[in-house]
Amino acid sequence: MKTAVNLVVIGNLYKSGFRFYAQQKGIDLGIVGTISYQGEFGDISIHAEGEEEIVKTFTNWCAKGLPYCKVLKVDVQSVPLQNYNSFDIVSVNSDSPDDQKPVVTKKKKSLGARIFGF
């Protein structure tokens, strides 16, 4: 049965690569949803949807963290399904926390790619 959760991963995560590795792990498991930084301390907010056992596996993976970052705790809240089709890292742009809208970030081509066509 499909389920959805919001995770807040708290720890030493800012600029650690945790969002990227969480995205890759989620994609490998078949998770869909979003990942973004939350708040001024670099905590990570994840909306994850998938089969119940897969979401539990992903949540446990997030709680372990990575060798070069320390996860202190993961808050988990069950939420309604939003039926995402992909698992994206997003940045949240807003002046007010009540008016946050996720914006999908896209990789820019390097200067070499623009000059040499790579």
Residue pairs with C-beta under 8 A, 6 or more apart in sequence:
1 51
1 52
2 49
2 50
2 51
2 52
2 81
3 49
3 50
3 51
3 52
3 55
3 78
3 81
4 33
4 47
4 48
4 49
4 55
4 78
4 79
4 80
4 81
4 82
5 47
5 48
5 55
5 59
5 76
5 77
5 78
5 79
6 45
6 46
6 47
6 48
6 76
6 77
6 79
7 44
7 45
7 46
7 47
7 48
7 59
7 62
7 74
7 75
7 76
8 38
8 43
8 44
8 45
8 46
8 74
8 75
9 18
9 22
9 43
9 44
9 45
9 46
9 62
9 63
9 71
9 74
10 41
10 43
10 71
10 72
10 73
10 74
10 75
11 43
11 65
11 69
11 70
11 71
11 72
11 73
12 42
12 69
12 70
12 72
13 42
13 43
13 44
13 65
13 69
13 71
14 37
14 41
14 42
15 42
16 66
16 68
16 69
17 66
17 68
17 69
18 44
18 65
18 66
18 69
19 35
19 36
19 37
19 44
19 89
20 89
21 66
22 35
22 44
22 46
22 61
22 62
23 35
23 87
23 88
23 89
25 31
25 58
25 61
26 32
26 33
26 35
26 46
26 48
26 58
26 87
27 87
29 50
29 54
29 57
29 58
30 50
30 51
30 54
31 48
31 49
31 50
31 54
31 55
31 58
31 87
32 48
32 49
32 50
32 84
32 85
32 86
32 87
33 46
33 47
33 48
33 49
33 82
33 84
33 87
34 45
34 46
34 47
34 84
34 87
34 88
34 89
34 90
34 102
35 44
35 45
35 46
35 87
35 88
35 89
35 90
36 44
36 45
36 89
36 90
36 91
36 92
36 102
37 43
37 44
37 45
37 91
37 92
38 44
38 45
38 92
46 62
47 79
47 82
47 84
48 55
48 58
48 59
48 87
49 55
49 81
49 82
49 83
49 84
50 58
59 74
59 76
62 71
62 74
63 71
63 73
63 74
64 71
65 71
88 104
89 104
89 105
90 102
90 103
90 104
90 105
91 102
91 103
91 105
92 100
92 101
92 102
92 103
93 100
93 101
93 103
94 100
94 101
110 118
112 118
